[in-house]
Structures are given as structure tokens and as C-alpha cells.
Amino acid sequence: MFEATVFLDHFADLPDPRQPGKVAYRLDEVLLLALLAILAGAEGFTDIARFGHTKLDLLRRFLPFRNGTPSHDHLGDIFAALDPVAFRRCFAAWAATLTQTPLDVIAIDGKTSRRSGRAGARDALHVVSAFAARQRLVLAQTKVSGKSNEIAVIPALLDLLSIEGAIVTIDAMGCQRAIAHKILDKKADYVLALKGNQGTLHEDVTLFVEEQKARDFADCTVSTHETVEGDHGRIETRRVTVIHQVAWLQERHAWPGLKSLIVVDSTRDLSTRDPVNRIERETRCYLTSSPLGADRLGPAVRQHWAIENGLHWILDVTFHDDQSRIRTAHAPENMLTVRHIAVNVAARKKGKDSMRLALKTAGWDDDYLVRLVAP
């Protein structure tokens, strides 16, 4: 009787590019091997192959592995040939089954795997991911040819998701009418960072906000929310003001679905670290289609950074994604998808442990590793 896993059934339809008569290692066995090895600390194909050789009894608790496990060269060939589009579609369908509570905030952002390119960062793998901020789960990802092309792939990424009722947050790169339309078509709301790439729209909003601040927003219907946090030798005060009257802006720019402007004023007191330059101030503006007040939209803006702290940082620091030298054909993208699977299965079962500690424990304790991938 085999152990059940949380993910294999959802990848059963993934096409196997190998000739049927020459398949010594089933594709589900290869995927399981790679996932368990990465959860146990493996970083590349040599690590995964060694894990398979030393943990064959553990692997046979799940699947037959009648021919043992493949060599590192064979693993590299399989992941290089695997269709990355089909793989990420299977991933998105599986990830959708993990979110048993409604999605509140979905953060979308891109990340480059720095050493995945032969000519350095210029041709390195760059992927845009969607991340459920509260659940700390990767929902979907798609490859782009470079950071400047994120705009083109975000609508396709959104097509992989079921986001009705959620708030989608994107940085200034994604502040585009087509992307706003796509989010609204998916029956969700957007919070889009507004910067200079929007030209006259950014100029009009900046001037308007400065004028209204000078009048203490006396001419507008606003809601406000303030938080004070102290950490790492600094005290940061964030005041969120949501301006609910934007008809004038719609007349000038006809931005799809625009309901409000969000203004975030941050003041950082660094006096305990830098007695000379003690105070830093910053103002950021966002467009939103949501009618909610500052008490709800302020945290939504803040939660966008969960994708940096809860995904990108973990990929680099815990999974060493930026150090990976896997470069052949589709292998870099497919192995990143396996790492995303690992992030999700660990996030669901690690409890209060950090991701680093969870993966350390998985490398030491086979039973703990089994629990991570159990339904």
C-alpha cells in the first residue's frame, strides 16, 4: 500500500516527451523524486540523483521505482524536454485546490533566476508569479523574455487564476489599462502602483494630492488609517488616505473601473541607527477599483510585499534559486516550478516553523518529509 501525496494526481495529464518504449523511469516517479529531494535540501540534478540513490526505500513508500532512480544526466534531459507551459498549467490547477478560504489579496510580481543564463542576467530566466498573500501560496507563474516584457504576460497569467472577489496588487510595471480591464473582467479589484510610467496621469494625481494635502483634504471625501511599527532600529508610521472622489480624474483619463486613489505617506525614524539622517519620508500613490476604505486598502497595499518576503526571498535564501546553474533548454523553468510546488507543500504543513527549519527537518527526518507531501 503506497503513501498518498498532495499533488501527483493533478500532474497525471502532463505530457511525457520521451518515446514510450524507452521510458525506464515513470514521469510521476521523476516528479516525486525531484520534489522530495528539493524539500530535503537538494539544489541541482546531482543532489537529486544522490538523494534518489540513498533514499530509494523512502521513495518506494509512494511509487514502485522498479528501475531505481535516474542519474543526474538523465534527470537533466527529462526536465529540459518537459513542456513548461503544460507543467505550469497543471501547477495552477493543483494550486487552486489548496486555497480552502477565499483569496483576499493576490500579489503579482516578477523574479529573475540570476545564474540561469549563459550570458549572465541578460538571458536569465525571468518569471512572473501570482502569490496568495494571506495563505502564502504560489498560485501560478509564467515565463517572460525579460523584465520589460512583464506587461505582455500578466493578462495570460491572470487567465490561469480564479480570482473573483479578490484584490490584485501589482507594482508600477503593471499599471496598464489592459491589465486593469483583465482584472475587472475576472470579477476582481485592482490596486496598481502609480509612477512616472503613466505620464500625465501620474502628474495630475501628484499635483492633486499635493494640493489636497495643503488643504487637509477639505475638498474631498476621504477615509484614513494609520499604523505605527517598530523594528530593526527604526519606527515607521504609515498614514493611508483613500480619496473616494475621482470623477474629475475619470473625465481626463478614462481609467477602467477607477473608484479611488490611495495615498500612502510613510515616515521612518532612524534615530537609533543614524543620528544625522534621522527621518525619511516617502509618498506613494495607487489606483484602485475597490470601494473599500483605508482600513482595508492600507493592509492590501502592505500585503503586496508578501510576495517578496514569502516567495522571492525564500526562493533565494532557502532554495538558493539565484545560485542555480541549471541552464539547458526548459530545465530552469521546470525546476522553478518544482521549487514552487515545494514552497506550497511546505507552507501548508510546516506550522510555526520557518521555511528554513522545515526544510532542514525534512532532510533529517523521513517521517516529517512524508507528512509535508501528505494530503
C-alpha positions in Angstrom: 0.0 0.0 0.0 1.5 3.3 -1.1 1.5 6.6 0.7 -0.7 9.3 -0.9 0.6 12.6 -2.0 -1.0 16.0 -2.1 0.0 16.8 -5.7 0.7 13.8 -8.1 -2.9 13.2 -9.2 -3.0 16.8 -10.6 0.0 16.2 -12.8 -1.2 12.9 -14.3 -2.1 14.5 -17.6 1.3 16.2 -18.0 2.7 15.0 -21.4 5.8 12.9 -21.3 8.1 13.9 -24.2 10.0 10.6 -24.1 9.5 7.7 -26.5 7.2 5.2 -24.7 9.4 2.2 -25.4 12.5 3.8 -23.9 11.0 5.1 -20.6 12.8 3.4 -17.7 11.6 5.9 -15.1 7.9 6.9 -14.9 7.3 10.7 -15.1 5.3 10.7 -11.8 8.3 9.0 -10.2 10.7 11.6 -11.6 8.5 14.5 -10.3 8.1 12.9 -6.9 11.9 12.3 -6.7 12.6 15.9 -7.6 10.1 17.3 -5.1 11.2 15.2 -2.1 14.8 15.8 -2.8 14.3 19.6 -3.0 12.3 19.6 0.2 15.2 17.7 1.8 17.7 20.3 0.7 18.8 19.3 -2.9 19.7 22.1 -5.2 20.6 20.6 -8.6 20.4 17.4 -10.5 23.5 15.8 -8.9 21.9 16.4 -5.5 18.6 14.9 -6.6 20.3 11.9 -8.1 22.2 11.2 -4.9 19.0 11.6 -2.8 17.3 9.1 -5.0 20.1 6.6 -4.7 20.3 6.9 -0.9 16.5 7.2 -0.2 15.1 4.5 -2.5 13.2 2.8 0.3 11.6 6.1 1.2 10.6 6.7 -2.4 9.1 3.2 -2.7 6.6 4.2 0.1 4.9 6.2 -2.6 5.6 4.6 -6.0 7.2 1.4 -7.3 10.5 2.8 -8.7 11.1 -0.7 -10.2 14.2 0.5 -12.1 15.5 2.6 -9.2 16.2 6.3 -9.9 17.8 8.1 -12.8 21.3 9.6 -13.0 21.8 13.3 -12.8 22.3 13.5 -16.6 19.1 11.6 -17.2 17.2 13.9 -14.9 18.6 16.9 -16.7 17.5 15.6 -20.0 13.9 14.9 -18.8 13.4 18.3 -17.3 15.0 20.0 -20.3 12.5 18.3 -22.6 9.3 18.6 -20.4 6.8 21.1 -21.8 6.9 24.1 -19.3 3.6 25.5 -20.5 1.7 22.3 -19.7 3.6 21.9 -16.5 2.6 25.4 -15.2 -1.0 24.8 -16.2 -1.0 21.6 -14.1 0.6 23.6 -11.3 -2.1 26.3 -11.4 -4.9 23.7 -11.4 -3.3 22.0 -8.4 -2.6 25.2 -6.5 -6.3 26.2 -6.9 -7.3 23.2 -4.9 -5.1 24.3 -1.9 -6.9 27.5 -1.1 -9.9 26.5 1.0 -10.6 30.1 2.2 -11.4 33.0 -0.1 -8.4 34.8 -1.6 -8.1 38.3 -0.1 -5.0 39.8 -1.8 -3.2 38.3 -4.7 0.3 39.9 -5.3 1.8 39.7 -8.8 5.5 40.3 -9.3 8.5 39.1 -11.3 11.8 37.5 -10.3 15.0 36.7 -12.2 17.0 33.5 -11.5 20.3 35.2 -11.9 22.6 32.4 -12.8 20.2 30.5 -15.2 21.5 32.4 -18.3 24.7 31.5 -20.2 25.4 35.2 -20.8 24.6 36.4 -17.3 21.3 38.1 -16.4 20.7 39.2 -20.0 19.2 35.8 -20.9 18.5 34.5 -17.4 15.1 33.0 -16.6 12.6 35.7 -15.6 9.2 34.6 -14.3 6.1 36.5 -13.1 4.2 34.8 -10.3 0.9 35.2 -8.6 1.0 34.8 -4.8 -1.8 34.5 -2.3 -0.6 36.9 0.4 -2.6 35.6 3.4 -2.3 31.9 2.5 1.4 32.2 1.5 0.8 30.1 -1.6 2.1 30.4 -5.1 -1.0 30.3 -7.4 0.6 30.4 -10.9 3.6 31.6 -12.8 4.6 32.3 -16.4 7.9 32.9 -18.1 8.8 36.2 -19.8 11.7 37.1 -22.1 12.8 40.0 -19.8 11.6 42.2 -17.0 10.4 44.8 -19.6 8.0 42.3 -21.1 6.1 41.6 -17.8 3.2 43.7 -19.2 2.6 41.3 -22.0 2.4 38.2 -19.9 0.4 39.4 -16.9 -3.0 39.0 -18.7 -2.1 35.4 -19.6 -1.1 34.8 -16.0 -4.5 36.1 -14.8 -6.2 33.7 -17.2 -4.8 30.8 -15.2 -6.4 32.1 -12.0 -9.8 32.1 -10.4 -9.8 35.4 -8.6 -13.4 36.5 -8.2 -13.8 38.8 -5.2 -10.0 39.2 -4.6 -7.8 42.3 -4.7 -4.9 42.0 -7.2 -1.9 44.1 -6.4 0.8 44.9 -8.9 3.7 47.3 -9.0 4.0 50.2 -11.4 5.1 48.0 -14.3 1.6 46.5 -14.3 -0.2 49.8 -14.1 -1.8 49.5 -17.6 -5.3 49.8 -18.9 -5.3 46.4 -20.5 -4.3 44.8 -17.2 -6.9 46.7 -15.2 -9.6 45.6 -17.8 -8.5 42.0 -17.4 -8.7 42.1 -13.6 -12.2 43.6 -13.8 -13.3 41.0 -16.4 -12.2 38.3 -13.8 -14.6 40.0 -11.3 -11.8 41.1 -9.0 -10.5 44.5 -8.0 -7.1 46.0 -8.6 -4.6 48.1 -6.6 -1.9 49.3 -9.0 1.1 51.4 -8.0 1.2 54.7 -9.9 4.6 56.1 -11.0 6.1 58.1 -13.8 5.5 55.4 -16.5 1.9 56.8 -16.7 3.0 60.2 -17.7 0.2 62.8 -17.5 -1.9 60.6 -15.3 0.9 60.5 -12.7 1.5 64.2 -13.0 -2.2 65.0 -12.5 -2.5 62.7 -9.5 0.7 64.1 -7.9 -0.4 67.7 -8.3 -3.9 66.9 -7.0 -2.6 65.1 -3.9 -0.2 67.9 -3.1 -3.0 70.5 -3.4 -5.4 68.5 -1.2 -2.7 67.8 1.4 -2.2 71.6 1.7 -6.0 71.9 2.3 -6.0 68.9 4.7 -8.3 67.2 2.1 -11.1 69.6 2.9 -12.5 69.4 -0.6 -12.6 65.6 -0.8 -14.4 62.6 0.8 -11.6 60.6 2.3 -11.0 57.8 4.7 -7.8 57.4 6.7 -5.9 54.7 8.5 -2.6 54.9 10.5 -0.2 52.3 11.8 3.0 52.6 13.8 5.6 49.8 13.8 9.0 49.5 15.3 11.6 47.0 14.0 15.3 46.8 13.3 16.1 50.0 15.0 13.5 52.2 13.2 10.0 53.4 13.9 7.8 53.6 10.8 4.5 55.5 10.7 2.2 54.8 7.7 -0.8 57.0 7.1 -3.1 55.7 4.4 -5.6 58.2 2.8 -8.2 56.9 0.3 -9.7 59.6 -1.8 -13.1 58.5 -2.9 -14.0 61.4 -5.3 -12.2 60.7 -8.6 -14.8 61.7 -11.2 -12.6 64.6 -12.4 -9.8 62.1 -13.0 -12.0 59.8 -14.9 -13.1 62.6 -17.2 -9.5 63.4 -18.1 -8.1 59.8 -18.3 -11.0 57.3 -18.5 -9.1 54.8 -16.4 -11.1 51.5 -16.4 -13.2 50.9 -13.2 -11.4 53.5 -11.2 -13.1 54.1 -7.8 -10.5 55.7 -5.6 -6.9 56.9 -5.2 -4.8 55.5 -2.4 -2.1 57.8 -0.9 0.4 56.2 1.5 2.6 58.6 3.5 5.5 56.8 5.3 7.7 58.4 7.9 10.7 56.4 9.2 12.5 57.5 12.3 16.0 56.1 12.1 17.4 58.0 15.1 18.6 54.9 16.9 20.7 53.9 13.8 21.6 57.1 12.1 21.7 60.3 14.4 22.4 62.5 11.4 19.8 61.4 8.8 17.1 60.6 11.3 13.9 61.0 9.3 12.9 59.5 6.0 9.7 60.5 4.3 8.0 58.9 1.2 4.7 59.2 -0.5 3.3 56.6 -2.8 0.1 56.7 -4.9 -2.1 53.8 -6.1 -5.1 53.4 -8.4 -7.9 51.1 -7.2 -11.2 49.8 -8.5 -12.2 48.9 -4.9 -14.8 51.0 -3.0 -13.3 49.9 0.4 -12.0 52.3 2.9 -8.4 53.0 4.1 -8.7 50.4 6.9 -9.0 47.7 4.3 -7.0 49.1 1.4 -4.0 50.1 3.5 -3.3 46.5 4.6 -3.9 45.3 1.0 -1.1 47.7 -0.2 1.1 46.4 2.6 0.4 42.7 1.8 1.8 43.1 -1.7 5.2 42.8 -0.2 4.4 39.3 0.9 5.5 38.1 -2.5 9.0 39.5 -1.8 9.3 38.2 1.7 7.2 35.0 1.4 8.3 33.8 -2.0 11.2 35.6 -3.7 13.3 35.9 -0.6 12.6 32.2 0.4 13.5 31.0 -3.1 16.9 32.8 -3.0 17.8 32.2 0.7 16.3 28.8 1.4 16.2 27.2 -2.0 19.2 29.0 -3.4 17.4 29.8 -6.7 19.7 32.6 -7.6 22.7 30.3 -7.3 21.2 27.6 -9.6 23.3 26.9 -12.7 20.7 24.7 -14.4 20.6 26.2 -17.9 19.7 23.7 -20.5 16.5 24.2 -22.6 13.4 24.2 -20.5 15.1 22.8 -17.4 15.5 26.1 -15.5 11.8 27.0 -15.8 10.6 23.4 -15.0 12.8 23.2 -11.9 11.5 26.6 -10.7 8.0 25.1 -11.0 9.2 22.2 -8.8 10.5 24.7 -6.3 7.1 26.4 -6.3 5.5 23.1 -5.6 7.9 22.7 -2.7 7.1 26.1 -1.3 3.4 25.3 -1.4 3.5 21.9 0.2 5.9 23.1 3.0 3.8 26.2 3.6 0.7 24.1 4.2 2.3 21.7 6.7 5.2 23.4 8.4 3.1 25.1 11.2 5.0 27.7 13.1 8.4 26.6 11.8 10.3 28.8 9.4 10.7 27.5 5.9 14.4 27.1 6.5 13.8 25.0 9.6 11.1 22.9 7.8 13.5 22.0 5.0 16.3 21.2 7.5 14.0 18.9 9.4 12.8 17.3 6.1 16.4 16.5 5.3 16.9 14.8 8.7 13.6 13.1 9.3 11.9 10.9 6.7 8.6 10.8 8.5 8.5 14.6 8.6 9.2 14.7 4.9 6.4 12.3 4.2 4.0 14.5 6.3 4.9 17.5 4.2 3.6 15.9 1.0 0.7 14.1 2.5 -2.9 15.2 1.7 
